[in-house]
Amino acid sequence: MSEWIGRNRKARRCYGFDDIALVPGELTINPAEVDCSFKINGKKIAVPIIASAMDGVVDVGFAIKMSRLGGIAVLNLEGVQTRYDDPSEVLSKIANASNEEVTGLLQSLYRLPIKEKLIAKRIREIKKRGGIACVSSIPQRADKFGKIAQDAGCDIFVVQSTVTTTKHVSTQYETLDFKKFCSKMKIPVIIGNCVTYKTTLDLMDTGAAGILIGIGPGAACTTRGVLGLGVPQVTAICDAAAARDQYYKTTSRYIPIIADGGMTTGGDLCKAFACGSDAVMIGSAFAKAKEAPGHGYHWGMATPHANLPRGTRIKVSVTGSLEEILFGPAKLDDGTQNLVGALQTCMGNVGARTIQELQQTEVIIAPAIKSEGKVYQQAQRLGMGK
């Protein structure tokens, strides 16, 4: 699988979404008759597309609307929602800042301490209006925030950092024992992020209810440029899926993997599922929703880092409602709306009745798949040429 990159050094070739295509099936199915749901700890989630814990994507209102549409949105406990009683003014400042000043502005706005009372308040606000309360924290704060969130009625807790392992070493702060944490939490815990077979296995062995796969592919993330880290998503998902399947054979516990980042169109989502993902997590696609709090802007969780920002603010513009982005009708020609419809249609065309059947689809290496025959779209910047 490796090839020489220099004397005494080999490297494995890896693939991203633009490098592959899915082969149509010998059997086709009416898209209206497929089931694209997935499960977290046995609970069925109708929409397998999770809104990521980005401040420009998810607030209380967005989480409630996402729940009503059958999905999950993750609220960032490290963000403006838990630092400010009324974050609307802060969000407007971020949206209106120039490109030159926005990073410094973000750093200053995120210096305000997190108010623990707001953690419980935001969760109760979501629950009061019938939403699924799913929140995230970095490992260093998971013990404290996890208890607060659980006591407030949280449904799912996400522990997320740029790179997460079960063997983190530090002499400056206490590291999180994931197995102990998952054991004492009475609600499902999703852990991320990772991109390798072995780390996926290790994290599954902690008792996690799901594992996030992806380092650096997000639209607003600069980790790959700042740190040089990352594995293209197709390879990362395939390796993680192999770990999930091996773990299931060994323990009879099926732990879903969730592809996190790198997907902007319905086609990207379909490829992620075909490579083995059980669900996907996306940010920029939802930042375009009218209901998103970022006013058409999107920035990553590590963008406000005080010493080494690993993200940027990008303009995605408001293009439609959350319902249109998920279910249509699509008003754009670039595949960024009606994502669920695209997934169901793809499933029908490859002959997959369920997500697990979609994971068995034949995948081919096809780097020309997005450009072949698309000269007019590219020249006119339409459809796949945008």
C-alpha positions in Angstrom: 0.0 0.0 0.0 3.0 2.3 0.4 5.4 3.8 -2.2 8.8 5.4 -1.9 8.9 9.2 -1.3 12.6 9.3 -0.7 15.5 7.1 0.4 14.5 4.8 3.3 11.1 6.5 3.5 7.7 5.2 2.3 4.3 6.8 2.4 0.8 5.5 1.9 -1.4 7.0 -0.8 -4.7 8.3 0.6 -7.9 9.6 -0.9 -10.4 12.4 -0.5 -14.0 12.7 -1.8 -13.0 14.3 -5.1 -10.8 11.2 -5.9 -13.6 8.6 -5.9 -17.0 7.8 -7.3 -19.7 5.3 -6.5 -20.7 2.6 -9.0 -24.5 2.3 -9.7 -26.1 -1.0 -8.6 -27.5 -3.9 -10.5 -30.7 -3.4 -8.6 -32.4 0.0 -8.1 -34.9 1.1 -5.5 -37.5 3.8 -5.2 -35.8 6.5 -3.1 -39.0 7.0 -1.2 -38.6 3.4 0.1 -35.1 3.5 1.6 -34.3 4.0 5.3 -31.4 6.4 5.9 -31.7 6.5 9.7 -29.0 5.5 12.2 -28.8 4.8 15.9 -27.0 6.2 18.9 -27.2 3.9 21.9 -30.2 2.2 20.4 -32.1 5.5 19.8 -33.1 5.9 16.2 -32.3 9.2 14.6 -34.2 9.8 11.3 -31.7 12.2 9.7 -28.1 10.9 9.8 -26.7 14.4 9.3 -25.5 16.2 12.5 -24.9 19.9 12.7 -21.4 20.5 14.1 -20.7 22.5 17.3 -19.8 25.8 15.6 -21.0 29.1 17.0 -21.9 30.3 13.5 -24.1 27.2 13.0 -25.8 26.2 16.2 -27.7 28.1 18.9 -30.7 27.1 20.9 -33.2 27.9 18.2 -31.3 26.1 15.5 -30.9 23.0 17.8 -34.7 22.9 18.3 -35.5 23.3 14.6 -33.0 20.6 13.7 -34.6 18.2 16.3 -38.1 18.9 14.9 -36.8 18.0 11.4 -35.5 14.6 12.7 -31.8 15.4 13.2 -29.3 16.5 15.9 -27.4 19.8 16.3 -24.5 20.1 18.7 -24.2 23.2 20.9 -20.7 24.3 21.7 -20.2 24.7 25.5 -16.9 26.5 24.8 -18.6 29.2 22.7 -20.5 32.5 22.8 -23.7 30.7 23.9 -22.1 30.0 27.3 -20.0 33.2 27.7 -22.7 35.8 27.0 -26.3 36.0 28.4 -27.3 37.5 25.0 -24.9 36.4 22.3 -26.7 38.1 19.5 -24.7 41.3 19.7 -21.4 39.4 19.7 -22.4 37.3 16.7 -23.3 40.5 14.8 -19.9 41.9 15.6 -18.2 38.8 14.2 -20.2 38.9 11.0 -19.5 42.6 10.4 -15.8 42.5 11.2 -13.3 42.9 8.3 -11.1 40.0 7.3 -8.1 41.8 8.7 -9.6 42.3 12.2 -11.8 39.3 12.7 -9.2 36.9 14.2 -8.2 39.4 16.8 -11.8 40.2 17.5 -12.7 36.5 18.0 -9.7 36.1 20.4 -10.9 39.0 22.5 -14.6 38.0 22.5 -13.7 34.4 23.6 -11.6 35.6 26.5 -14.7 36.2 28.6 -15.0 33.2 31.1 -17.6 30.5 30.5 -20.6 30.9 32.8 -21.5 27.5 34.1 -25.1 28.7 34.8 -25.5 29.3 31.1 -24.6 25.7 30.3 -27.6 24.4 32.3 -29.8 27.3 31.0 -29.1 26.6 27.3 -29.8 22.9 27.7 -33.1 23.5 29.6 -34.1 26.0 26.9 -33.7 23.3 24.2 -35.4 20.6 26.3 -38.3 22.9 27.2 -39.2 23.3 23.5 -39.0 19.6 22.7 -35.5 19.5 21.3 -32.7 17.0 21.6 -30.0 18.5 23.8 -26.6 17.6 22.4 -23.6 19.6 23.7 -19.8 19.5 23.3 -16.8 20.2 25.4 -13.0 19.7 25.1 -11.5 16.8 27.2 -10.0 19.2 29.8 -13.5 20.4 30.8 -15.5 17.3 30.1 -15.7 16.1 33.8 -17.1 19.4 35.1 -19.3 20.2 32.1 -20.5 16.7 31.7 -22.0 16.6 35.2 -23.6 20.0 34.7 -25.1 19.0 31.3 -26.3 15.7 32.6 -28.0 17.2 35.6 -29.7 19.8 33.3 -31.3 17.0 31.2 -28.8 16.7 28.3 -29.4 13.8 25.9 -26.0 13.4 24.3 -22.6 14.6 25.4 -19.7 15.1 22.9 -16.1 15.3 23.9 -14.1 16.8 21.0 -10.6 18.1 20.3 -8.4 18.5 17.2 -6.7 15.1 17.9 -8.1 12.8 20.5 -6.5 9.6 21.9 -6.8 7.4 25.0 -3.1 7.9 25.7 -2.8 11.7 26.1 0.2 12.7 28.2 0.6 15.9 30.2 2.4 17.0 33.4 0.7 20.4 33.4 -2.9 19.3 33.7 -5.0 16.3 34.6 -5.9 14.2 31.5 -9.3 12.8 31.0 -9.8 9.1 31.6 -12.3 8.4 28.8 -13.3 4.9 30.1 -14.0 6.2 33.6 -15.9 9.3 32.1 -18.1 7.2 29.8 -18.8 4.8 32.7 -20.0 7.4 35.1 -22.1 9.4 32.5 -25.6 8.2 32.3 -26.1 9.6 28.8 -24.4 8.6 25.5 -20.9 10.0 25.0 -19.5 10.7 21.5 -15.8 11.1 21.3 -13.6 12.7 18.6 -11.6 13.4 16.6 -9.4 10.7 15.1 -8.4 9.3 11.7 -6.6 6.0 12.3 -7.6 2.4 12.7 -5.9 1.8 16.1 -7.1 5.0 17.7 -10.7 4.3 16.6 -10.4 0.9 18.2 -9.0 2.4 21.4 -11.7 5.0 21.6 -14.5 2.5 21.0 -13.1 0.4 24.0 -13.8 3.4 26.3 -17.6 2.8 26.1 -18.2 5.6 23.7 -21.5 5.7 21.9 -20.0 7.1 18.7 -16.7 8.2 17.3 -16.0 11.3 15.2 -13.7 10.8 12.2 -11.8 13.7 10.6 -8.9 16.0 11.3 -8.7 19.2 9.4 -11.1 18.8 6.5 -13.7 21.4 7.6 -14.3 24.4 5.4 -13.2 26.9 8.1 -10.5 24.7 9.6 -6.8 25.5 9.0 -5.3 22.7 11.0 -3.8 21.0 7.9 -2.0 24.2 7.0 -1.0 25.3 10.5 0.1 21.9 11.8 0.5 19.7 8.7 -1.8 17.1 10.2 -4.6 15.2 8.6 -5.7 12.2 6.6 -8.0 12.7 3.6 -11.5 11.8 4.6 -12.2 8.8 2.3 -9.1 6.9 3.7 -9.8 8.0 7.2 -13.5 6.8 7.0 -12.5 3.5 5.5 -9.9 2.8 8.1 -12.3 3.8 10.9 -15.0 1.6 9.4 -12.6 -1.4 9.4 -12.0 -0.7 13.1 -15.7 -0.5 13.8 -16.4 -3.8 12.1 -13.5 -5.5 13.9 -14.7 -4.2 17.2 -18.2 -5.5 16.5 -16.9 -8.9 15.6 -14.9 -9.0 18.9 -17.4 -7.5 21.3 -20.9 -7.7 19.5 -21.1 -3.9 20.2 -21.8 -1.8 17.1 -20.4 1.7 17.6 -21.3 4.2 14.8 -18.6 6.3 13.2 -19.5 9.8 12.2 -17.5 11.5 9.4 -16.8 15.0 10.6 -16.0 17.7 8.0 -14.9 17.9 4.3 -18.5 17.6 2.9 -20.2 20.4 1.1 -22.6 18.7 -1.3 -25.0 15.8 -1.4 -22.5 13.8 -3.4 -19.8 14.3 -0.7 -22.2 13.0 1.9 -23.1 9.9 -0.2 -19.5 9.1 -0.7 -18.9 9.3 3.1 -21.6 6.8 3.8 -20.5 4.5 1.0 -17.0 4.5 2.5 -18.4 3.2 5.8 -19.8 6.2 7.8 -23.0 5.7 9.8 -23.7 9.4 10.1 -22.0 12.6 9.1 -21.3 15.9 10.8 -21.2 19.1 8.8 -20.9 22.8 9.6 -20.6 25.1 6.5 -23.6 23.6 4.8 -25.8 24.5 7.7 -24.1 27.9 8.3 -26.0 28.9 5.1 -29.4 28.4 6.7 -31.6 31.3 7.6 -31.9 29.9 11.1 -28.1 29.7 11.7 -26.8 32.4 14.1 -23.7 33.4 12.1 -25.5 35.7 9.6 -24.0 33.8 6.6 -20.5 33.4 8.2 -18.8 30.3 9.6 -15.8 29.9 11.8 -14.2 26.9 13.5 -13.9 26.0 17.2 -10.1 26.6 17.2 -10.3 30.0 15.3 -10.3 32.1 18.6 -7.4 30.2 20.1 -5.3 32.8 22.0 -1.9 31.6 20.9 -2.3 29.5 17.7 -5.5 29.9 15.8 -6.3 26.8 13.7 -9.3 28.2 11.8 -10.7 31.2 10.0 -14.0 33.0 9.4 -15.4 32.3 6.0 -18.4 33.8 4.2 -20.9 31.2 3.1 -23.9 33.5 2.6 -27.5 32.7 3.6 -28.9 30.5 0.8 -32.1 29.0 2.2 -34.0 27.6 5.2 -32.7 24.7 7.2 -35.6 22.6 5.9 -34.6 23.5 2.3 -31.0 22.5 3.0 -32.1 19.2 4.4 -35.2 18.3 2.4 -35.6 20.8 -0.4 -37.0 21.8 -2.7 -33.5 22.8 -3.8 -33.3 26.3 -5.3 -29.6 26.0 -6.2 -27.9 23.9 -8.8 -24.8 23.0 -6.9 -25.9 20.1 -4.7 -25.8 22.1 -1.4 -29.6 21.8 -0.8 -31.9 18.8 -0.3 -29.1 16.8 1.2 -31.4 14.1 2.5 -33.1 13.8 -0.9 -29.7 13.4 -2.5 -28.8 10.6 0.0 -32.0 8.8 -0.6 -31.7 9.1 -4.4 -28.2 7.8 -4.3 -29.2 4.9 -2.1 -31.9 4.0 -4.6 -29.5 4.1 -7.5 -27.0 1.8 -5.9 -29.7 -0.5 -4.6 -29.2 0.1 -0.9 -32.2 0.0 1.4 -30.3 1.0 4.5 -27.1 2.9 5.3 -25.4 -0.4 6.1 -26.2 -1.6 2.6 -24.9 1.7 1.2 -21.6 0.9 2.9 -21.2 -2.1 0.7 -21.4 0.0 -2.5 -18.5 -0.4 -5.0 -16.2 2.5 -4.9 -13.8 3.4 -7.7 -10.8 5.8 -7.9 -12.0 8.4 -10.4 -10.2 11.8 -10.1 -11.9 13.0 -13.3 -15.4 12.3 -12.0 -16.2 16.0 -11.2 -14.6 17.5 -14.3 -15.3 15.1 -17.1 -17.6 16.7 -19.6 -18.2 19.7 -17.4 -16.3 22.3 -19.5 -19.3 24.6 -19.9 -20.2 24.5 -16.2 -16.6 25.3 -15.3 -16.4 28.1 -17.8 -19.7 29.7 -16.7 -19.2 28.8 -13.0 -22.5 26.9 -12.8 -23.5 23.7 -11.1 -20.4 21.5 -10.6 -18.2 24.3 -11.9 -18.9 26.7 -9.0 
